[in-house]
Amino acid sequence: VQLQASGGGSVQAGGSLRLSCVASGRTFMGWFRQAPGKEREFVAGISVGGGVTHYADSMKGRFSISRDSAKNTVYLQMNNLKPEDTAVYYCAATYSSSWSVGAMDYWGRGTLVTVSS
């Protein structure tokens, strides 16, 4: 499975960004992020068919994950961004239904999101 993420950039607090990840296989897909000096953390995940989603508590209501199976693409819509959302965002794929960092089988290159106050 190959993953290619895009869509990062710089935005002011309160703004929005949409990240995209093109995946070559049909797997559970997740978004993770890693801020400077911090461990990588789970952001959101979606099932193979797209019918089941899961979010980290701090992202609920602001972030939305979706997938377009026809395009083999998973999206992360991020609204009302805050400076603490600044991080490198990674898409990842797994054949399991676990959303832990260690459960991911494949990782894409990260894309940087910078939120200024």
Backbone hydrogen bonds in HBPLUS format (Angstrom, degrees):
<---DONOR---> <-ACCEPTOR-->    atom                        ^
c    i                          cat <-CA-CA->   ^        H-A-AA   ^      H-
h    n   atom  resd res      DA  || num        DHA   H-A  angle D-A-AA Bond
n    s   type  num  typ     dist DA aas  dist angle  dist       angle   num
A0024-SER N   A0002-GLN O   3.07 MM  22  5.36 140.9  2.23 144.9 154.7     1
A0004-GLN N   A0022-VAL O   3.05 MM  18  5.24 142.0  2.20 137.7 148.5     2
A0022-VAL N   A0004-GLN O   2.95 MM  18  5.24 157.3  2.00 142.7 141.5     3
A0006-SER N   A0020-SER O   2.81 MM  14  5.29 145.1  1.93 151.1 156.0     4
A0020-SER N   A0006-SER O   2.86 MM  14  5.29 164.8  1.89 146.3 150.1     5
A0009-GLY N   A0112-LEU O   2.92 MM 103  6.16 113.4  2.37 137.7 155.9     6
A0114-THR N   A0009-GLY O   2.89 MM 105  6.16 166.7  1.91 153.8 155.6     7
A0011-VAL N   A0114-THR O   2.89 MM 103  6.31 154.9  1.96 165.0 173.1     8
A0116-SER N   A0011-VAL O   2.94 MM 105  6.36 154.8  2.01 148.5 156.3     9
A0015-GLY N   A0012-GLN O   2.94 MM   3  5.60 152.9  2.02 144.6 147.7    10
A0013-ALA N   A0116-SER O   2.71 MM 103  5.69 138.8  1.88 178.0 167.8    11
A0014-GLY N   A0081-LEU O   2.71 MM  67  4.91 163.8  1.73 143.5 149.3    12
A0081-LEU N   A0015-GLY O   3.04 MM  66  5.51 176.5  2.05 153.4 154.2    13
A0017-LEU N   A0078-MET O   2.96 MM  61  5.28 150.3  2.05 143.9 153.4    14
A0078-MET N   A0017-LEU O   2.78 MM  61  5.28 169.6  1.79 177.8 177.6    15
A0019-LEU N   A0076-LEU O   2.90 MM  57  4.98 163.6  1.93 140.5 140.9    16
A0076-LEU N   A0019-LEU O   2.88 MM  57  4.98 151.4  1.96 138.2 141.4    17
A0021-CYS N   A0074-VAL O   2.81 MM  53  5.13 132.3  2.04 148.0 160.2    18
A0074-VAL N   A0021-CYS O   2.85 MM  53  5.13 158.3  1.89 143.8 149.9    19
A0023-ALA N   A0072-ASN O   2.78 MM  49  5.49 167.7  1.79 164.8 169.1    20
A0028-PHE N   A0094-THR O   2.97 MM  66  5.24 140.9  2.12 177.5 167.8    21
A0094-THR N   A0028-PHE O   2.95 MM  66  5.24 157.3  2.01 144.4 148.8    22
A0029-MET N   A0046-ILE O   3.02 MM  17  5.42 164.8  2.05 157.7 161.4    23
A0046-ILE N   A0029-MET O   2.79 MM  17  5.42 152.5  1.86 159.9 167.2    24
A0030-GLY N   A0092-ALA O   2.85 MM  62  5.17 161.7  1.88 147.7 149.4    25
A0092-ALA N   A0030-GLY O   2.82 MM  62  5.17 147.9  1.92 151.2 154.7    26
A0031-TRP N   A0044-ALA O   2.70 MM  13  5.25 161.2  1.73 159.6 163.4    27
A0043-VAL N   A0031-TRP O   2.81 MM  12  5.35 148.9  1.91 157.7 149.8    28
A0044-ALA N   A0031-TRP O   3.25 MM  13  5.25 156.0  2.31 131.6 136.7    29
A0032-PHE N   A0090-TYR O   2.78 MM  58  5.11 160.2  1.82 153.4 159.4    30
A0090-TYR N   A0032-PHE O   2.77 MM  58  5.11 161.8  1.80 138.2 144.6    31
A0033-ARG N   A0041-GLU O   2.91 MM   8  5.48 152.7  1.98 149.9 159.0    32
A0041-GLU N   A0033-ARG O   2.80 MM   8  5.48 162.9  1.82 157.0 161.6    33
A0034-GLN N   A0088-VAL O   2.86 MM  54  5.30 147.2  1.96 142.7 153.6    34
A0088-VAL N   A0034-GLN O   3.03 MM  54  5.30 171.5  2.04 134.9 134.1    35
A0038-LYS N   A0035-ALA O   2.97 MM   3  5.34 157.9  2.02 140.2 137.7    36
A0056-ALA N   A0043-VAL O   2.97 MM  13  5.26 159.4  2.01 145.3 141.1    37
A0045-GLY N   A0054-HIS O   2.78 MM   9  5.11 148.8  1.88 148.4 153.5    38
A0054-HIS N   A0045-GLY O   2.94 MM   9  5.11 146.5  2.05 144.1 144.3    39
A0047-SER N   A0052-VAL O   2.87 MM   5  5.27 152.2  1.95 156.0 161.1    40
A0050-GLY N   A0047-SER O   3.11 MM   3  4.96 138.6  2.29  94.5 106.8    41
A0059-MET N   A0056-ALA O   2.94 MM   3  5.51 156.5  2.00 120.1 127.7    42
A0060-LYS N   A0057-ASP O   3.34 MM   3  5.44 149.4  2.44 101.3 109.5    43
A0062-ARG N   A0059-MET O   3.02 MM   3  5.51 158.3  2.07 130.8 137.2    44
A0063-PHE N   A0059-MET O   2.96 MM   4  5.45 163.4  1.99 165.9 162.1    45
A0079-ASN N   A0062-ARG O   2.94 MM  17  5.12 159.9  1.98 140.2 146.3    46
A0064-SER N   A0077-GLN O   2.82 MM  13  5.04 146.4  1.94 142.9 152.2    47
A0077-GLN N   A0064-SER O   2.79 MM  13  5.04 164.0  1.81 159.1 155.6    48
A0066-SER N   A0075-TYR O   3.12 MM   9  5.25 154.1  2.19 135.6 140.0    49
A0075-TYR N   A0066-SER O   2.74 MM   9  5.25 166.0  1.76 148.8 153.6    50
A0068-ASP N   A0073-THR O   2.78 MM   5  5.33 163.2  1.81 162.4 168.3    51
A0071-LYS N   A0068-ASP O   3.05 MM   3  5.45 136.6  2.25 107.1 118.5    52
A0072-ASN N   A0068-ASP O   2.91 MM   4  5.95 108.2  2.44 138.6 157.5    53
A0073-THR N   A0068-ASP O   3.17 MM   5  5.33 165.6  2.20 141.6 142.5    54
A0072-ASN N   A0069-SER O   3.10 MM   3  4.70 151.2  2.19  93.4 102.3    55
A0085-ASP N   A0082-LYS O   2.80 MM   3  5.35 162.5  1.83 120.3 126.0    56
A0086-THR N   A0083-PRO O   3.05 MM   3  5.64 165.0  2.08 117.4 121.2    57
A0087-ALA N   A0113-VAL O   3.01 MM  26  5.55 146.6  2.12 146.7 157.2    58
A0113-VAL N   A0087-ALA O   2.89 MM  26  5.55 169.2  1.90 162.5 166.1    59
A0089-TYR N   A0111-THR O   2.82 MM  22  5.22 176.3  1.82 144.4 143.1    60
A0111-THR N   A0089-TYR O   2.80 MM  22  5.22 148.9  1.89 140.2 150.0    61
A0108-GLY N   A0091-CYS O   2.93 MM  17  5.51 158.9  1.98 167.7 162.1    62
A0093-ALA N   A0106-TYR O   2.96 MM  13  5.13 154.0  2.03 135.1 141.2    63
A0105-ASP N   A0093-ALA O   2.77 MM  12  5.82 145.3  1.89 145.0 156.5    64
A0106-TYR N   A0093-ALA O   3.09 MM  13  5.13 152.9  2.16 147.1 148.3    65
A0103-ALA N   A0100-SER O   3.04 MM   3  5.24 147.7  2.15 104.5 114.2    66
A0104-MET N   A0101-VAL O   3.29 MM   3  5.76 160.1  2.33 111.8 117.4    67
